[in-house]
Amino acid sequence: MNGHVIISHGLESSPEATKATALAQVAEALGWTHERPDYRRWDQDVSRSRLGDVHGRLAHLRELVGRARGPLVLAGSSMGAFVSARVSLEVPVLALFLMAPPTELVGFEFPLDAARVTTRIVHGWDDELIPASDVARWAGARRDHTVFVNDSHRLADHVGLCAEEFSRLLKTLA
């Protein structure tokens, strides 16, 4: 076993989402254990904001990280990328894999921040929710490996490329 990967889905998505499934298949093929938490119960709590219960998502991921064994990689898409990055500030992680990460969440008190670990980012030039220029600024300041693709927020046309980039990341850690 190389380590453990926790793959966090985005808002209005699920653990069975296409990108999460593709990343899980990569992890398994490379000998990493993996899990895909289900955040839907926190996402449906719109009493807090249209983003659901972000603090609940963070607490759930912290709980899972606390039970994880071996070296840890956090991966996520959109809101899943945001919570993965934020939790990486609190626990030891080997690396981060972030797809369409929001650099800020309107109404949430903290901007995107992450541990200074090996990080790969995939983001769409045509992301309708998170401007590519914001992600380029954030990633550039950290010198993170970032791939921009001609796609929207969901990266639906680049699931295969996301899986390839994730594979490259895990192989560098083995």
C-alpha positions in Angstrom: 0.0 0.0 0.0 1.3 3.5 -0.9 -1.1 5.5 1.2 -4.7 6.7 1.4 -6.7 9.1 -0.7 -9.8 10.9 0.3 -11.7 12.2 -2.8 -14.3 14.9 -2.0 -17.1 15.7 -4.4 -18.5 19.1 -5.2 -21.7 20.9 -4.2 -24.7 19.4 -6.0 -22.8 16.3 -6.7 -22.2 12.9 -5.1 -19.5 10.3 -4.3 -20.5 8.5 -7.5 -19.7 11.6 -9.7 -17.7 10.9 -12.8 -14.5 12.7 -11.7 -14.5 11.2 -8.2 -15.0 7.7 -9.7 -12.2 8.2 -12.2 -9.8 9.3 -9.5 -10.8 6.4 -7.3 -10.0 4.0 -10.1 -6.6 5.6 -10.6 -5.8 5.3 -6.9 -6.8 1.7 -6.8 -4.8 0.8 -9.9 -1.7 2.4 -8.3 -2.1 0.6 -5.0 -3.6 3.4 -2.9 -6.6 2.8 -0.6 -9.3 5.4 -1.1 -12.7 6.7 0.1 -15.3 9.0 -1.3 -17.2 10.7 1.5 -20.9 11.7 0.9 -21.4 15.4 1.8 -24.9 15.7 0.5 -26.6 16.0 3.9 -24.4 19.2 4.6 -24.9 20.5 1.1 -28.7 20.3 1.6 -28.6 22.5 4.7 -29.3 25.8 2.9 -30.5 27.4 6.2 -26.9 28.6 6.5 -26.3 29.7 3.0 -26.8 28.6 -0.6 -23.4 26.8 -0.2 -25.0 24.5 2.5 -23.1 23.8 5.7 -19.4 24.4 4.8 -18.4 24.0 8.5 -20.2 20.6 8.6 -18.3 19.5 5.5 -15.0 20.6 7.0 -15.8 18.7 10.3 -16.7 15.5 8.4 -13.5 15.6 6.4 -11.5 16.2 9.6 -13.2 13.2 11.2 -12.3 11.0 8.2 -8.7 12.2 8.1 -8.4 11.4 11.8 -9.2 7.7 11.0 -7.0 7.4 7.9 -4.0 5.2 8.1 -0.7 5.8 6.2 0.4 8.7 4.1 -2.6 10.9 3.0 -3.5 12.7 -0.2 -6.6 14.9 -0.3 -8.4 15.4 -3.6 -11.6 17.2 -4.5 -13.6 19.1 -7.1 -15.0 22.6 -6.5 -16.4 22.7 -2.9 -14.6 19.4 -2.4 -11.3 21.0 -3.4 -12.0 23.9 -1.1 -12.6 21.7 2.0 -9.6 19.5 1.1 -7.3 22.5 0.9 -8.6 24.0 4.1 -8.3 20.7 6.1 -4.7 20.3 4.8 -3.7 23.2 6.9 -4.6 21.2 10.1 -3.3 17.7 9.3 -0.3 16.2 7.7 -0.9 15.4 4.0 1.5 14.3 1.3 -0.2 16.2 -1.5 -3.3 17.8 -2.8 -5.2 17.4 -6.1 -7.7 20.2 -6.7 -10.1 20.5 -9.6 -11.9 23.8 -10.2 -11.0 25.1 -6.7 -12.9 28.3 -5.6 -10.5 30.9 -4.4 -13.2 32.2 -2.1 -16.8 31.3 -1.2 -19.2 34.2 -1.0 -20.5 34.4 2.5 -17.8 32.1 4.0 -15.3 33.8 6.3 -12.1 32.2 4.9 -10.6 32.3 1.4 -8.9 29.3 -0.2 -5.7 28.4 1.6 -3.8 25.1 1.7 -0.7 23.5 3.2 2.5 24.0 1.3 2.7 20.5 -0.1 2.9 19.1 -3.6 -0.3 20.4 -5.3 -1.7 19.8 -8.8 -4.7 21.8 -10.0 -6.9 21.3 -13.1 -9.2 24.3 -14.0 -11.3 25.3 -16.9 -10.6 28.5 -18.8 -14.3 28.8 -19.3 -15.3 28.2 -15.7 -18.5 30.1 -15.2 -18.3 30.1 -11.4 -14.6 30.6 -10.7 -12.5 32.8 -13.0 -9.4 31.1 -14.3 -7.4 34.3 -13.6 -8.2 34.0 -9.9 -7.0 30.4 -9.8 -3.9 31.3 -11.8 -3.1 34.1 -9.3 -3.6 31.8 -6.3 -1.6 28.9 -7.8 1.1 31.1 -9.2 1.8 32.6 -5.8 2.3 29.1 -4.5 4.1 27.8 -7.7 1.6 24.9 -7.9 1.5 22.7 -11.0 -1.7 23.9 -12.8 -3.3 22.7 -16.0 -5.9 25.0 -17.6 -8.2 23.3 -20.1 -10.9 24.6 -22.5 -13.8 23.5 -20.4 -16.4 24.8 -17.9 -16.7 24.4 -14.2 -17.6 20.8 -14.2 -14.6 19.8 -16.4 -16.9 17.3 -18.1 -14.9 17.2 -21.3 -11.6 16.5 -19.4 -12.4 13.7 -16.9 -9.7 11.6 -18.6 -7.2 14.4 -18.3 -8.0 14.9 -14.6 -7.4 11.1 -14.1 -4.1 11.3 -15.9 -2.9 14.3 -13.9 -4.0 12.5 -10.7 -2.0 9.5 -11.8 1.1 11.6 -12.4 0.7 13.1 -8.9 0.4 9.7 -7.2 3.3 8.3 -9.1 5.6 11.1 -8.0 4.7 10.2 -4.4 5.3 6.5 -4.6 
